[in-house]
């Protein structure tokens, strides 16, 4: 697990049928843990605003904010490839702004690849960023920034209803092939579903990962660490069915025990011994 993951090594994994493991992380400690666990890709997602900061929508995140988060994660990631989302704005403002943003993420945060939401609408930016020597992780499908284009509602809850319609298969294959031709190194197909997702993954030579709506029909998965470990306050009221552990409950129990010790004037764990 010590060998550094590279873009070419991910492409080899696709050709050999080995699944790629990706996670979304937003802080140094989690980054260290997942890197040691052997994941292949760590992505700094713009969903940090929703999931850690309580913002109502991921479009509120700014470049300055995402840079701070990416810098923290970079310090914890040594082996995996580090990806970082573009905040909403630079891609939509034109090629020059997109290249400038990509350069900032590489120079100031040390990311290995930049992720562009709605990249199929901006192939010229994909090409320009790639020409600048920066790999591109192109996200398409039903995303927070593209759902309205398809007349669909973006959902953070996986369901059959949130998957792209089967009749869009040919359109999305063309989008994927166009992004590969534009210079993308990886694709993130959001809410793919088994039929369309399998067709798209087969139609391109670069790896296709998926989060919501992804599955074994793609070349790999990418998931928020907070979802995988049950790190959300909702886990206190209802056991998360889609998490591998309920960290919310464990945290609640630990802090409750700490509070009881303090209030009872007992020695707390890790405290200075009483005289």
TORVOMAR-184577 format. One line per 2 residues: number of its first residue (from 1); for each residue x, y, z of N, C-alpha, C. Coordinates in pm, whole numbers, plus 50000, padded with zeros to 5 digits. Atoms other than C-alpha are relative to their C-alpha. Example, Ala and Ser with C-alpha at 12.3 -4.5 7.8 and 13.67 -1.06 7.14 Angstrom:
2
1	50089,49881,50000,51230,49550,50780,50090,50120,50000  49918,49881,49994,51367,49894,50714,49923,50109,50073 .
//
This chain:
275
1	50081,49879,50000,50000,50000,50000,50085,50127,50000  49915,49884,49988,50305,50229,50014,50027,50070,49867 .
3	49969,49942,50130,50345,50288,49638,49903,50112,49965  50082,49884,50035,50220,50629,49524,49909,49968,49883 .
5	50097,50018,50107,49906,50615,49316,50018,50113,49898  49988,49901,50107,49927,50793,48979,49884,49986,49904 .
7	50104,50009,50102,49691,50869,48694,50022,49878,49911  49978,50121,50080,49859,50602,48476,49967,49871,50074 .
9	50030,50123,49925,49824,50346,48756,49849,49977,50011  50146,50015,50000,49449,50416,48773,49951,49948,49865 .
11	50038,50047,50133,49426,50362,48399,50033,49852,49982  49965,50142,50002,49606,50030,48440,49897,49919,50077 .
13	50102,50069,49922,49355,49933,48708,49874,49978,49918  50119,50015,50085,49070,49997,48465,50021,49888,49897 .
15	49973,50099,50104,49234,49789,48193,50006,49858,50056  49990,50133,49937,49289,49503,48439,49873,49961,50076 .
17	50126,50031,49934,48935,49522,48578,50004,50013,50150  49990,49979,49855,49048,49629,48927,49925,50127,50039 .
19	50083,49887,49961,48805,49861,49104,50082,50106,50075  49932,49886,49940,48925,50206,49211,49918,50050,50118 .
21	50067,49954,49878,48843,50325,49565,50026,50149,50019  49988,49857,49976,48774,50696,49610,49914,50043,50117 .
23	50078,49943,49890,48657,50896,49911,50006,50151,49993  50003,49855,49986,48561,51256,49978,50035,50032,50145 .
25	49956,49964,49865,48742,51407,50278,50026,50149,50008  49989,49855,49985,48771,51756,50425,50093,50045,50112 .
27	49912,49956,49894,49025,51752,50707,50124,49911,50009  49869,50064,49991,49379,51649,50794,49995,49861,50064 .
29	50001,50127,49929,49303,51371,51043,49932,49890,49919  50069,50099,50084,49051,51193,50821,50085,49965,49879 .
31	49914,50025,50116,49289,51234,50526,50109,49900,50035  49895,50093,49956,49565,51056,50721,49944,49858,50014 .
33	50059,50132,49975,49331,50774,50818,49967,49928,49870  50040,50066,50125,49189,50704,50472,50120,49967,49913 .
35	49880,50027,50078,49533,50729,50314,50068,49873,50049  49941,50122,49943,49666,50465,50552,49913,49878,49971 .
37	50091,50111,50030,49357,50253,50478,50017,49951,49857  49967,50047,50134,49480,50234,50118,49906,50041,49890 .
39	50085,49955,50111,49220,50426,49917,50088,50052,49888  49922,49960,50117,49332,50521,49567,49989,50150,49970 .
41	50023,49858,50031,49185,50871,49542,49926,50066,50116  50067,49919,49898,49091,51137,49798,49956,50129,49932 .
43	50055,49881,50066,48864,51414,49673,49954,50101,50105  50049,49890,49917,48812,51750,49843,49875,50052,49931 .
45	50126,49966,50065,48444,51805,49764,49945,50135,50043  50064,49872,49966,48258,52135,49747,49881,49980,50093 .
47	50109,50031,49906,47995,51959,49961,50043,50021,50145  49958,49967,49864,48205,52055,50264,49910,50106,50060 .
49	50088,49894,49951,47978,52360,50291,49872,49946,50060  50124,50061,49951,47670,52143,50335,50026,49910,50121 .
51	49984,50109,49905,47809,51855,50535,50076,50035,50128  49926,49961,49880,48048,52027,50776,49966,50139,50050 .
53	50020,49861,49961,47952,52394,50777,49854,50041,50006  50142,49970,49989,47573,52377,50756,49945,50094,49895 .
55	50052,49917,50108,47538,52573,50434,49887,49928,49928  50114,50065,50065,47217,52508,50238,50031,49943,49863 .
57	49974,50043,50136,47382,52452,49898,50150,50002,49972  49856,50004,50027,47730,52353,49768,50050,50116,49914 .
59	49957,49890,50085,47734,52648,49528,50050,50120,50080  49956,49887,49917,47807,52880,49822,50149,49996,50032 .
61	49859,50012,49965,48161,52752,49870,50084,50091,49910  49915,49908,50077,48433,52997,49759,50137,49937,49973 .
63	49866,50048,50031,48779,52945,49610,50091,50007,50124  49915,49986,49882,48946,53075,49926,49968,49891,50103 .
65	50038,50104,49904,48749,52830,50140,50048,49862,49955  49961,50134,50049,48816,52527,49919,50152,49984,50004 .
67	49854,50007,49992,49187,52614,49914,50045,49963,50141  49963,50030,49861,49207,52606,50295,49973,49852,50031 .
69	50034,50140,49976,49031,52268,50305,50098,49908,49927  49909,50083,50079,49249,52125,50027,50141,49998,50058 .
71	49868,49994,49937,49567,52242,50201,50007,49906,50120  50004,50088,49882,49463,52056,50517,50003,49854,49958 .
73	50006,50139,50046,49380,51737,50330,50133,49959,49937  49871,50030,50063,49703,51757,50129,50105,49959,50104 .
75	49903,50033,49895,49902,51747,50454,49983,49858,50052  50025,50134,49950,49739,51416,50540,50011,49892,49895 .
77	49998,50099,50108,49748,51245,50200,50142,49988,49944  49866,50024,50052,50079,51088,50098,49998,49904,49881 .
79	49999,50106,50101,49993,50784,49885,49895,50020,49892  50111,49991,50096,49656,50845,49720,50013,50124,49911 .
81	50012,49881,50084,49585,51087,49437,49906,50096,50070  50084,49898,49938,49443,51413,49569,49930,50082,49892 .
83	50084,49922,50091,49157,51571,49375,49933,50112,50078  50073,49891,49935,48981,51899,49448,49897,50057,49904 .
85	50107,49941,50080,48650,52036,49323,50027,50147,49971  50013,49858,50026,48627,52368,49149,49878,50052,50074 .
87	50123,49938,49950,48390,52595,49341,49922,50054,49880  50082,49946,50110,48104,52727,49131,50050,50140,49966 .
89	49957,49867,50044,48224,53025,48925,50111,50000,49898  49888,49989,50094,48568,52990,48764,49975,49930,49866 .
91	50026,50072,50124,48457,52731,48508,49898,50074,49915  50107,49931,50071,48148,52930,48417,50045,50137,49947 .
93	49955,49866,50038,48346,53255,48382,50093,50001,49879  49918,50005,50120,48560,53134,48093,50127,49920,50018 .
95	49881,50086,50001,48868,52938,47996,50113,50058,50084  49889,49940,49927,49120,53185,48138,49981,49989,50151 .
97	50030,50011,49857,48949,53190,48477,50013,49856,50049  49991,50142,49964,48929,52810,48477,50145,49956,50014 .
99	49859,50036,49993,49300,52770,48404,50065,50063,50122  49946,49932,49883,49387,53028,48669,49962,49929,50129 .
101	50046,50071,49880,49175,52843,48927,50073,49867,50016  49930,50128,49995,49335,52510,48838,50144,50018,50047 .
103	49862,49973,49959,49683,52658,48874,50007,50033,50149  50001,49967,49857,49593,52800,49216,49986,49874,50085 .
105	50021,50121,49922,49470,52462,49337,50125,49914,50004  49876,50078,50005,49794,52298,49225,50111,50069,50078 .
107	49889,49927,49937,50035,52569,49342,49978,50024,50149  50025,49961,49862,49866,52670,49668,49955,49885,50090 .
109	50049,50113,49918,49714,52339,49780,50068,49868,49965  49927,50121,50035,49928,52082,49600,49915,49885,49951 .
111	50086,50108,50047,49640,51887,49445,50061,49935,49876  49947,50075,50114,49717,51622,49182,49910,50010,49877 .
113	50097,49996,50109,49402,51662,48971,49885,50089,50044  50112,49912,49966,49116,51914,48955,49871,49940,49946 .
115	50130,50056,50040,48750,51811,48938,49906,50112,49958  50089,49899,50057,48511,52008,48721,49858,49946,49990 .
117	50142,50036,50005,48136,51979,48779,49939,50060,49873  50061,49953,50124,47937,52003,48456,50101,50020,49889 .
119	49889,49982,50094,48255,51961,48252,49959,49985,49855  50038,50022,50140,48070,51846,47940,49951,50127,49932 .
121	50040,49872,50059,47946,52202,47890,50120,50090,49971  49881,49916,50013,48304,52334,47895,50121,49919,49953 .
123	49888,50084,50046,48526,52099,47690,50125,50082,49970  49883,49917,50030,48749,52390,47587,50080,50029,50127 .
125	49930,49979,49874,48833,52449,47954,50076,49874,50041  49933,50127,49972,48915,52080,48001,50131,49992,49921 .
127	49882,50006,50087,49155,52101,47708,50107,50099,50046  49905,49896,49961,49315,52425,47826,50071,49964,50131 .
129	49940,50039,49872,49371,52297,48181,50097,49884,49979  49913,50113,50031,49514,51973,48048,50127,50046,49929 .
131	49885,49946,50073,49741,52171,47813,50097,50071,50095  49916,49935,49900,49867,52359,48120,50073,49900,50088 .
133	49931,50104,49926,49988,52026,48255,49928,49952,50124  50078,50037,49882,49709,51974,48508,49894,49897,49961 .
135	50102,50101,50032,49503,51650,48494,49860,50046,50043  50139,49961,49974,49124,51689,48490,49915,49878,50033 .
137	50099,50099,49957,48863,51481,48673,49865,50062,49962  50119,49936,50055,48551,51562,48471,49872,49935,50053 .
139	50124,50049,49943,48216,51528,48647,49883,50036,49908  50118,49976,50083,47895,51488,48447,49889,49906,50048 .
141	50117,50073,49952,47550,51332,48479,49909,50095,50075  50087,49915,49920,47298,51463,48732,50079,50050,50120 .
143	49918,49941,49895,47507,51695,48950,49930,50124,50053  50063,49878,49949,47422,51998,49166,49998,50114,49899 .
145	49990,49890,50094,47530,52225,48881,49936,49971,49864  50053,50035,50132,47370,52036,48589,49857,49946,50002 .
147	50131,50064,49993,47041,51890,48717,49892,50078,49925  50103,49919,50066,46833,52181,48588,50006,49986,49848 .
149	49985,50014,50145,46974,52134,48238,49921,49881,49948  50070,50121,50041,46819,51788,48225,49853,50000,50044 .
151	50137,49994,49952,46493,51900,48383,49975,49903,50114  50010,50096,49890,46564,51679,48684,50038,50068,50130 .
153	49968,49946,49868,46603,51736,49056,50118,49926,50058  49884,50064,49939,46940,51673,49216,49964,49954,50140 .
155	50030,50054,49868,46913,51452,49521,50127,49942,50061  49887,50059,49930,47171,51354,49782,49963,49866,50061 .
157	50045,50130,49953,46969,51042,49859,49992,49905,49882  50000,50091,50113,47045,50752,49623,49865,49932,49984 .
159	50125,50069,50030,46735,50613,49455,49991,49979,49850  50019,50023,50143,46618,50478,49122,49954,50126,49930 .
161	50054,49878,50059,46441,50808,49063,50109,50102,49969  49893,49903,50019,46769,51000,49086,50099,49959,49892 .
163	49909,50046,50104,46942,50794,48817,49963,50061,49865  50028,49944,50132,46978,50928,48465,49910,49903,49922 .
165	50089,50086,50076,46703,50797,48236,50075,49919,49895  49934,50089,50096,46799,50505,48014,50002,50060,49860 .
167	50005,49942,50134,46693,50700,47706,50109,50104,49975  49891,49904,50016,46984,50937,47771,50135,49930,49976 .
169	49875,50077,50011,47240,50658,47718,50090,50052,49889  49917,49957,50113,47362,50766,47375,50055,50141,50021 .
171	49956,49863,49974,47378,51133,47477,50116,50002,50099  49897,50000,49897,47586,51055,47784,50126,49927,49955 .
173	49882,50064,50059,47816,50819,47594,50078,50103,49918  49935,49897,50081,47887,51104,47353,50069,50105,50089 .
175	49939,49905,49907,47951,51340,47647,50130,49943,50057  49882,50063,49942,48195,51094,47803,50114,49993,49898 .
177	49898,50009,50105,48379,51039,47475,50055,50138,49965  49956,49863,50027,48393,51412,47414,50095,50049,50109 .
179	49915,49959,49889,48544,51469,47759,50135,49929,49994  49874,50073,50017,48804,51199,47699,50083,50063,49889 .
181	49930,49937,50112,48894,51356,47365,50052,50139,50038  49959,49866,49957,48913,51699,47533,50122,49997,50091 .
183	49881,50013,49918,49183,51564,47764,49977,49958,50143  50027,50044,49863,49009,51444,48082,50074,49870,50029 .
185	49930,50121,49958,49206,51181,48275,49909,49902,50074  50098,50080,49927,48914,51058,48489,49863,50059,49978 .
187	50137,49953,50009,48537,51081,48472,49926,49964,50130  50087,50024,49886,48294,51113,48762,49857,50007,49949 .
189	50134,50008,50057,47955,50996,48637,49901,49993,50116  50089,49990,49885,47701,51111,48896,49861,49946,49967 .
191	50133,50060,50017,47375,50913,48935,49988,49922,49869  49994,50071,50128,47469,50682,48649,49893,49892,49984 .
193	50089,50115,50014,47257,50376,48722,50070,49887,49926  49929,50116,50055,47353,50023,48608,50002,49991,49848 .
195	50005,50015,50145,47246,50046,48244,50085,50106,49931  49925,49891,50063,47376,50387,48141,50145,49999,50047 .
197	49865,50001,49946,47678,50362,48371,50088,49896,49935  49921,50107,50062,47794,50030,48228,50033,50034,49855 .
199	49978,49965,50140,47753,50158,47873,50107,50108,49986  49902,49891,50006,47954,50474,47942,50139,49949,50036 .
201	49869,50051,49958,48235,50292,48125,50066,49917,49890  49948,50084,50109,48271,50055,47831,50039,50083,49879 .
203	49981,49919,50122,48269,50337,47574,50125,50087,50004  49881,49916,49990,48579,50520,47705,50116,49918,50057 .
205	49882,50072,49952,48935,50414,47785,50048,50051,50134  49958,49945,49871,48975,50637,48093,49905,49951,50110 .
207	50083,50051,49891,48845,50532,48437,49876,50086,50024  50126,49933,49968,48483,50618,48521,49961,49962,50142 .
209	50040,50023,49862,48401,50656,48891,49859,50055,50021  50134,49950,49971,48065,50721,49051,49976,50009,50148 .
211	50042,49986,49862,47921,50843,49376,49857,49953,50010  50142,50035,49998,47542,50856,49405,49962,49933,49869 .
213	50043,50072,50119,47391,50605,49164,50110,49919,49936  49892,50081,50053,47728,50438,49111,49988,49857,50049 .
215	50005,50140,49960,47800,50071,49150,50107,49920,49929  49896,50085,50060,48005,49774,49028,50005,50007,49848 .
217	49998,49984,50146,47914,49860,48669,50100,50108,49956  49899,49899,50031,48164,50149,48687,50139,49947,50036 .
219	49863,50042,49972,48543,50136,48724,50038,50022,50146  49972,49978,49859,48524,50247,49086,49893,50082,50065 .
221	50097,49925,49922,48333,50424,49359,50069,50115,50071  49951,49889,49920,48375,50755,49536,49888,50039,50096 .
223	50104,49976,49899,48193,50828,49862,50053,50090,50111  49960,49915,49889,48199,51086,50138,50034,49914,50121 .
225	49961,50073,49880,48385,50955,50440,49892,50013,50108  50102,49978,49897,48118,51110,50664,49881,49907,49982 .
227	50112,50093,50025,47853,50894,50496,50040,49857,50033  49955,50137,49977,48060,50577,50515,50011,49967,50149 .
229	49981,50028,49857,48125,50617,50889,49882,50046,50085  50117,49958,49924,47785,50756,50988,50025,50122,50085 .
231	49967,49879,49925,47918,51094,51093,49902,50111,49963  50104,49899,50020,47598,51297,51093,49905,49993,50119 .
233	50085,49995,49880,47369,51411,51374,49875,49915,49986  50119,50082,50021,47081,51222,51215,50016,49858,50052 .
235	49976,50134,49949,47247,50900,51331,49964,49983,50145  50042,50009,49860,47145,50985,51688,49854,49958,50012 .
237	50144,50030,49997,46777,50945,51601,49964,49875,49922  50030,50116,50083,46794,50671,51340,50130,49936,49955 .
239	49880,50072,50039,47055,50406,51275,50020,50012,49849  49979,49984,50144,47210,50486,50935,50014,49865,49931 .
241	50000,50130,50068,47138,50195,50703,50113,49987,49900  49900,50003,50106,47406,50293,50453,50142,50029,50050 .
243	49869,49973,49943,47701,50342,50692,50061,49872,50057  49931,50117,49948,47963,50092,50805,50015,50005,50151 .
245	49997,49983,49856,47959,50232,51159,49922,50127,50032  50074,49880,49960,47757,50491,51353,50088,50086,50090 .
247	49908,49914,49926,48023,50743,51454,49925,50107,50079  50080,49900,49927,47754,50993,51555,49961,49946,50137 .
249	50041,50062,49873,47629,50754,51823,50120,49980,50092  49879,50020,49921,47981,50668,51938,50049,50132,50059 .
251	49958,49868,49952,48066,51037,51965,49909,50048,50111  50097,49959,49899,47748,51108,52158,50026,49927,50132 .
253	49976,50079,49879,47821,50826,52404,50129,50042,50069  49871,49959,49941,48183,50936,52452,49990,50136,50069 .
255	50012,49867,49941,48095,51301,52515,49906,49998,50120  50089,50013,49884,47811,51201,52747,50077,49945,50120 .
257	49920,50057,49892,48054,50988,52951,50098,50103,50054  49908,49894,49957,48306,51273,52961,49927,50104,50085 .
259	50079,49900,49926,48035,51515,53075,49965,49951,50140  50036,50058,49869,47927,51281,53354,50120,50003,50094 .
261	49880,49999,49915,48285,51253,53482,50032,50140,50050  49971,49862,49959,48334,51629,53484,49902,50045,50107 .
263	50102,49955,49905,48005,51695,53662,50007,49928,50134  49987,50076,49876,48079,51423,53917,50137,50022,50065 .
265	49866,49968,49948,48426,51571,53979,50091,49877,50000  49915,50117,50016,48587,51246,53862,50119,50031,49908 .
267	49885,49988,50092,48919,51204,53687,49953,49968,49859  50036,50029,50139,48864,51231,53314,50116,49928,49932 .
269	49897,50069,50076,49054,51017,53065,50090,50103,49933  49908,49907,50059,49367,51198,52961,50025,50123,50083 .
271	49983,49882,49915,49342,51451,53242,50123,49988,50088  49887,49998,49906,49620,51554,53478,49958,49928,50129 .
273	50039,50073,49877,49619,51314,53777,49977,50092,50119  50026,49923,49878,49471,51450,54098,50117,49984,50097 .
275	49893,50011,49900,49725,51529,54373,49958,49907,50113 .
//
